[in-house]
Amino acid sequence: MIVAIAKKMTFEEFLEYDDGTDTLYELENGELISVSGESDINQQIAIFLLTSFFKIGILPNRLRMKAEIAVHSRQVNVRVPDLMIYSEELAIAMQGATRSLVLLDMPPPLLVVEVVSPNQASRDYRYKRTEYAARGIAEYWIVDAIAQKITILEWVEGFYEERIYEQDQIINSPLFPDLQLTAAQVLQNC
């Protein structure tokens, strides 16, 4: 849901915005977009992936769910992916932060995962892909329970190379080769 505001909001205004609720917002081209409650399936997928990364040794200080990240589009936007894995440098930069917001002057996360919500596919496949690429994020996963596929985008020489995984295909994560999951295992709750 887009929140009606009198004028386009700047990034600085977004940082100061408080409507007195616990609502989490993305900033898209100066407009606030509330991050609605996720479906049970989307939450299960995100938690399953979080625990899977933890099991292969990713430390808790590098794993984040629903953290914010500043990205650049026509102007600065803020996205709230379902899961992020910080680099060691980013984890250090975030120490002591009062808000879980990765700013533009900070190192990018290693991995961002978006679990596609109904009627939001174009945002995840198109807009966020461009924004995360501009941010230099090494891997971007689009987990689509509706289409029953996982798209992994790997940053190679300035562009994302795309691989799609379905059913019993083993997911090949260049950054996390120890992760031995099939698309079906990730999508099992669908």
KEZAKE-138746 format. One record per residue (C-alpha): residue number from 1; residue in three letters; x, y, z. Coordinates in Angstrom, 1 decimal. Layout:
% KEZAKE-138746
  seq  type    east   north      up
  NUM   Ala       X       Y       Z
...
This chain:
% KEZAKE-138746
  seq  type    east   north      up
    1   Met     0.0     0.0     0.0
    2   Ile     1.3     3.4    -1.0
    3   Val     1.0     6.1     1.8
    4   Ala    -0.3     9.4     0.6
    5   Ile     2.0    12.3     1.4
    6   Ala     1.8    15.9     0.4
    7   Lys     5.0    15.9    -1.6
    8   Lys     7.7    13.5    -2.7
    9   Met     9.8    12.5     0.3
   10   Thr    13.6    12.8     0.2
   11   Phe    15.9    10.2     1.6
   12   Glu    16.8    12.4     4.5
   13   Glu    13.1    12.9     5.3
   14   Phe    12.6     9.1     5.1
   15   Leu    15.3     8.7     7.7
   16   Glu    13.5    11.0    10.1
   17   Tyr    10.0     9.7     9.3
   18   Asp     8.0     8.3    12.2
   19   Asp     4.2     7.8    12.0
   20   Gly     4.0     6.5    15.5
   21   Thr     3.4     2.9    14.3
   22   Asp     5.6    -0.1    13.9
   23   Thr     5.0    -0.2    10.2
   24   Leu     8.0    -0.9     8.0
   25   Tyr     8.2     1.1     4.8
   26   Glu    10.2     1.0     1.6
   27   Leu    10.9     4.3    -0.1
   28   Glu    10.3     4.2    -3.9
   29   Asn    10.8     7.3    -6.0
   30   Gly     9.8     9.6    -3.1
   31   Glu     6.7     7.6    -2.0
   32   Leu     6.3     5.5     1.1
   33   Ile     5.2     1.9     0.5
   34   Ser     4.3    -0.1     3.5
   35   Val     5.8    -3.5     3.7
   36   Ser     2.8    -5.5     4.4
   37   Gly     2.7    -8.6     6.5
   38   Glu     4.2   -11.6     4.6
   39   Ser     2.2   -14.6     3.8
   40   Asp     2.9   -17.7     5.9
   41   Ile     4.5   -19.4     3.0
   42   Asn     6.9   -16.5     2.3
   43   Gln     7.9   -16.4     6.0
   44   Gln     8.5   -20.1     6.0
   45   Ile    10.8   -19.8     3.0
   46   Ala    12.7   -16.9     4.4
   47   Ile    13.2   -18.7     7.8
   48   Phe    14.2   -22.0     6.0
   49   Leu    16.9   -20.1     4.1
   50   Leu    18.1   -18.3     7.1
   51   Thr    18.5   -21.5     9.1
   52   Ser    20.2   -23.2     6.0
   53   Phe    22.8   -20.4     5.8
   54   Phe    23.3   -20.6     9.6
   55   Lys    23.9   -24.4     9.3
   56   Ile    26.7   -23.9     6.8
   57   Gly    28.5   -21.5     9.2
   58   Ile    27.3   -18.0     8.4
   59   Leu    27.4   -16.2    11.7
   60   Pro    24.3   -14.5    13.2
   61   Asn    25.9   -11.1    13.0
   62   Arg    25.9   -11.5     9.2
   63   Leu    22.4   -12.8     8.8
   64   Arg    19.5   -10.3     8.6
   65   Met    15.7   -10.6     7.9
   66   Lys    13.7    -7.5     7.0
   67   Ala    16.7    -5.1     7.2
   68   Glu    16.7    -2.0     5.1
   69   Ile    19.1    -1.2     2.3
   70   Ala    19.5     2.1     0.4
   71   Val    19.7     1.7    -3.3
   72   His    19.9     4.1    -6.2
   73   Ser    17.4     4.4    -8.9
   74   Arg    16.1     7.8   -10.2
   75   Gln    16.7     8.8    -6.7
   76   Val    17.7     7.1    -3.5
   77   Asn    15.2     4.3    -2.6
   78   Val    15.1     2.0     0.4
   79   Arg    14.2    -1.6     0.0
   80   Val    13.4    -4.2     2.7
   81   Pro    14.4    -7.6     1.3
   82   Asp    13.3   -10.8     3.1
   83   Leu    16.9   -11.9     3.8
   84   Met    20.4   -10.4     3.5
   85   Ile    23.8   -11.8     4.2
   86   Tyr    26.3    -9.2     5.1
   87   Ser    29.9    -9.3     4.1
   88   Glu    32.4    -9.2     7.0
   89   Glu    33.1    -5.6     6.2
   90   Leu    29.5    -4.7     6.3
   91   Ala    29.0    -6.5     9.6
   92   Ile    31.8    -4.4    11.0
   93   Ala    30.3    -1.2     9.6
   94   Met    26.9    -2.0    11.1
   95   Gln    28.2    -2.6    14.6
   96   Gly    26.5    -0.2    17.0
   97   Ala    24.0     1.0    14.4
   98   Thr    20.7     2.2    15.9
   99   Arg    18.8     1.2    12.8
  100   Ser    19.2    -1.8    10.6
  101   Leu    19.7     0.3     7.4
  102   Val    22.6    -0.3     5.0
  103   Leu    23.5     3.1     3.7
  104   Leu    24.9     3.9     0.2
  105   Asp    28.4     4.6     1.6
  106   Met    28.6     1.2     3.2
  107   Pro    29.8    -2.0     1.6
  108   Pro    27.0    -3.9    -0.1
  109   Pro    25.7    -7.1     1.3
  110   Leu    26.9   -10.3    -0.3
  111   Leu    23.4   -11.7    -0.9
  112   Val    19.9   -10.4    -1.0
  113   Val    16.9   -12.7    -1.2
  114   Glu    13.4   -11.5    -2.2
  115   Val    10.5   -13.9    -1.8
  116   Val     7.9   -12.9    -4.4
  117   Ser     4.6   -11.8    -3.1
  118   Pro     1.4   -12.0    -5.2
  119   Asn     1.1    -9.0    -7.5
  120   Gln     4.6    -7.9    -6.8
  121   Ala     6.6   -10.0    -9.3
  122   Ser     7.5    -7.0   -11.5
  123   Arg     9.1    -5.2    -8.6
  124   Asp    11.3    -8.2    -7.7
  125   Tyr    12.2    -9.3   -11.2
  126   Arg    12.7    -5.8   -12.8
  127   Tyr    13.0    -2.9   -10.5
  128   Lys    14.9    -4.4    -7.6
  129   Arg    17.1    -6.3   -10.0
  130   Thr    18.3    -3.1   -11.5
  131   Glu    18.7    -1.4    -8.1
  132   Tyr    20.6    -4.3    -6.6
  133   Ala    22.8    -4.5    -9.6
  134   Ala    23.6    -0.8    -9.3
  135   Arg    24.5    -1.4    -5.7
  136   Gly    27.0    -4.1    -6.8
  137   Ile    25.4    -6.9    -4.8
  138   Ala    27.2   -10.2    -5.7
  139   Glu    24.1   -12.5    -5.6
  140   Tyr    20.4   -11.7    -5.8
  141   Trp    18.0   -14.5    -5.3
  142   Ile    14.3   -14.3    -6.4
  143   Val    12.4   -17.1    -4.7
  144   Asp     9.0   -17.4    -6.5
  145   Ala     6.6   -19.9    -4.8
  146   Ile     3.9   -18.9    -7.2
  147   Ala     5.9   -19.9   -10.3
  148   Gln     7.7   -22.6    -8.4
  149   Lys    11.2   -21.5    -9.4
  150   Ile    14.3   -19.8    -7.9
  151   Thr    16.2   -17.3   -10.0
  152   Ile    19.8   -16.7    -8.9
  153   Leu    21.5   -13.6   -10.3
  154   Glu    25.3   -13.5   -10.1
  155   Trp    27.2   -10.3   -10.5
  156   Val    29.7   -10.9   -13.3
  157   Glu    31.7    -8.1   -14.9
  158   Gly    29.2    -5.4   -14.3
  159   Phe    26.0    -7.4   -15.1
  160   Tyr    23.8   -10.1   -13.5
  161   Glu    24.0   -13.5   -15.1
  162   Glu    20.7   -15.4   -14.5
  163   Arg    20.2   -19.1   -13.7
  164   Ile    16.8   -20.6   -12.9
  165   Tyr    16.3   -23.6   -10.7
  166   Glu    13.1   -25.8   -10.5
  167   Gln    12.0   -29.0    -8.8
  168   Asp    15.0   -31.2    -7.9
  169   Gln    17.7   -29.1    -9.4
  170   Ile    20.5   -28.4    -7.0
  171   Ile    20.9   -24.7    -6.4
  172   Asn    24.4   -23.5    -7.3
  173   Ser    25.4   -20.5    -5.3
  174   Pro    28.8   -19.2    -6.3
  175   Leu    29.3   -17.5    -3.0
  176   Phe    28.0   -20.3    -0.8
  177   Pro    29.1   -23.6    -2.5
  178   Asp    28.5   -25.5     0.7
  179   Leu    24.8   -24.8     0.5
  180   Gln    23.3   -28.1    -0.8
  181   Leu    19.7   -27.4    -1.5
  182   Thr    17.3   -28.1    -4.3
  183   Ala    14.6   -25.7    -5.5
  184   Ala    12.0   -28.2    -4.2
  185   Gln    13.5   -28.1    -0.7
  186   Val    13.3   -24.4    -0.6
  187   Leu     9.8   -24.3    -2.0
  188   Gln     8.6   -27.3     0.0
  189   Asn     6.0   -25.3     1.9
  190   Cys     4.1   -24.2    -1.2
